[in-house]
Amino acid sequence: MVGQQQVVDAAAAAAAAATTRVPVPPPKPLLRTIGGNLMETFFPDDPFRAVARESGGRRALAALRYVFPFLEWLPSYSLAALWSDVVAGVTIASLAVPQGISYAKLGDLPPIMGLYSSFVPPLVYAVMGSSRELAVGTTAVASLLFAATLGKEAPPGEKPELYAALAFTATFFAGVLQAGLGVLRLGFLVDLLSHAAIVGFMAGAATIVCLQQLKGMLGLAHFTTSTDVVAVVRSVVTQSHQWRWQSIVVGCCFLIFLLFTRYISKRKPKWFLLSAMAPLASVIAGSVLVYLIHGERHGIPVIGYLKKGINPSSARDLLLSSPHTMVALRTGIITGIIGLAEGIAIGRSFAMLKSYNVDGNKEMIAFGAMNIVGSCTSCYLTAGPFSRAAVNHNAGCKTPMSNAVMAVAVMLTLQFLTPLFHYTPLVVLSAIIISAMIGIIDYKAAVRLWKVDKIDFCVCVGTYLGVVFGDIQIGLAIAVGISILRILLFIARPKTTVLGKMPNSTNFRRMDQYTVAKAVPGLLVLRIDSPIYFANSGYLRERIMRWIDHEEDRIKAEGLESLKCVVLDMGAVASIDTSGTKMLEDLKKNLDRSSIQIALANPGSEIMRKLDKSNVLRLIGEEWIFLTVSEACYYAQQNCKIGVGMGVVQCVVDPEHMV
């Protein structure tokens, strides 16, 4: 008797639930709706809340803190933090000096420009950057892109002044793009490069950079300007008679030393200084060796003369209205986007380790400012390379002040120590670049992509092959193209799944995931896992009808009761447009011809508002709009005369959750 009473109570509760209506929200003013959508699009993190809650002069100070993040940590800056930042800054300076010279040579630019680019931009970032660990400087990928794109317009060996001017101009355009994206809150555009595409692109670029260093490792005087692997291998093989064993021996020795120190530092993180100081130690040892044995006479090329002094102005060298401007603009856009994607990802990764947030749009403004200022002070494009950030983090940095300390150390080098680099062998610079690039090839990430998502793995491999066998621009185009194609596919071909009832429960779950979930006789429950837009409304209509055809075929084959109602779970449908409402209207009319009822479960406020405005709500009937799938199934069971199903005994409404 008690069990029968519980069943009756559950049935009564279910009937009461079936009469509960999903309300149509009150209308909102048009301007408020547009404003809310714009705020959610461009200001999802509500960046001005710290400014808004202040008043008077404090509000102006809060606005300054937002624009110049150093004002947030400077008032509470301590001597202990200063000491940590000094240690970290000096440590990364020991890496920045040899890397700066090496990457400038990679970009076919004067080596001194690599040092210039490690002086002024870090000072700007120390004032405007929000990442504590990021240490800015030149990168191998940007350097190679400059050589590959600008070198075609102005060969560095023939027109060095024009080539340098194009490099400054490209850096200026990159900075304007980066700052513009940050000011306009368009940082989400950088996310069009998926993680898989970035992994493949960086690995491909690192491979090309390593292959390009064969020129220095083999002591070749001439080398191909192409970046694809076929051209590089052909150039190496056809010049085999010009290989210099002296360069090969010296280069291999220093490369083994650098890789060994990297290996030791990975095995024992406390010894990170060993890896951080290894490039500078290699430069010093190589310079001493070449000086003592007169290496220049034995086929070991050296850097040569480096001019003393800090950065000269280059503002007048910018080619803003020149026949070559478009090449610089294109190069600036490409390198600017790559620099942002890499730098922001690295900054956020380290921020997560220390439980603080990095504002991507602030970082874009900081990157843009340092590249705009850098382009006017004889610097070329700077970003946030991983190697420097890792060293900065391991050295115990506390604030972006470590960038300022690094800049001061580089300034002292420019003022007093540049003559000491005269005898630095180019083969040592090649070894430094190769050792740095090997660390960028993240094969573990590729393996993880293969295990988790085969499509992402194919994106990674496709991007890698595009870079290696085409060029960097082709690889980047493939990366962006595949990423956008995947987005379009997700939008245009959303998932629709069949739900079944879990035993002894009111819950409905995916039948392809939960084997115990069972279909309700006479009912077909479908979940739509996407907003309904013009891009997917036609596909959804066809896909839903195909599900219905499959269900009717199954019913005929098993001799079950005919299909009486289709329940659409709208919980994952965040929004809908007029094409979507038209799709539901057409679907309702098609099902009416087959005497099949349609019911909607858990539609959101925007869905209800647009269904009401388009009269689709009246067409379907408000009585067929439900809070939950279980309520929709129970109501359909009672009103569509489904004789076999859950019945009263298997009531799908949980009385404990009724309001």
PEDA-V949940 format. One line per field, one symbol per residue. ss: DSSP state (H for helix, E for strand, L for the rest). burial: I if it has 24 or more other ideal C-beta (glycine too) atoms within 12 Angstrom, else O. A space follows every 10 residues. Layout:
ss: ???
burial: ???
This chain:
ss: LHHHHHHHHH HHHHHHHHLL LLLLLLLLLH HHHHHHHHHH HHLLLLLLHH HHLLLLHHHH HHHHHHHLLH HHHHLLLLHH HHHHHHHHHH HHHHHHHHHH HHHHHHLLLL HHHHHHLLLH HHHHHHHHLL LLLLLLELLH HHHHHHHHHH HHHLLLLLLH HHHHHHHHHH HHHHHHHHHH HHHLLLHHHH HHLLHHHHHH HHHHHHHHHH HHLHHHHHLL LLLLLLLLHH HHHHHHHHLH HHLLHHHHHH HHHHHHHHHH HHHHHHHLHH HHHHHHHHHH HHHHHHHHHH HHHLHHHHLL LELLLLLLLL LLLLHHHLLL LLLLHHHHHH HHHHHHHHHH HHHHHHHHHH HHHLLLLLLH HHHHHHHHHH HHHHHLLLLL LLELLHHHHH HHHHLLLLLL HHHHHHHHHH HHHHHHHHHH HLLLEHHHHH HHHHHHHHHH LLHHHHHHHH HHLHHHHHHH HHHHHHHHHL LHHHHHHHHH HHHHHHHHHH HHLLLEEEEE ELLLLLLEEE LLLLLLLELL LLEEEEEELL LELLLLHHHH HHHHHHHHHH HHHHHHHHLL LLLLEEEEEL LLLLLELHHH HHHHHHHHHH HHHLLLEEEE ELLLHHHHHH HHHLLHHHHH LHHHEELLHH HHHHHHHHHL LLLLLLLLLL LLLLHHHLL
burial: OOOOOOOOOI IOIIOOIIOO OIOOOOOOOO OOOOOOOOOO OOOOOOIOOO OOOOOOOOOO OIOOIIIIII OIIOOOOOOO OOOIIIIIII IIIIIIIIII IIIIIIIIII IIIIIIIIII IIIIIIIIII IIIIIIIIII IIIIIIIIII IIIIOIOOOO OIIIIIIIII IIIIIIIIII IIOOIIIOII OIIIIIIIII IIIIIIIIII IIIIIIIIII OOIIIIIIIO IIOOIIOOOO OOIIOIIIII IIOIIOIIIO IIOOIOOOOO OIIIIIIIII IIIIIIIOII OOOOIIOOII IIIOOIOOOI IOOIOOIIIO OOOIOOIIII IIIIIIIIII IIIIIIIIOI IOOOOOOIII IIIIIIIIII IIIIIIIIII IIIIIIIIII IIIIIIIIII IIIIIIIIII IOIIOOIIOI IIIIIIIIII IIIIIIIIII IIOOIIOOIO OOOOOIIOII IIIIIIIIII IIIIIIIIII OIIOOIOOOO OOOIIIIIII IIOOOIIIII IOOOOOIIII IIIIIIIIII IIIOOIIOII IOIIIOIIOO IIOOOOOOOO IIIIIIIIII IIIOIIIOII IIIIIIIIOO IOOOOIIIII IIIIOIIIII IIOIOIIOII OOOIIIIIII IIIIIIIIOI OIOOIIOOOI IIIOOOOOO
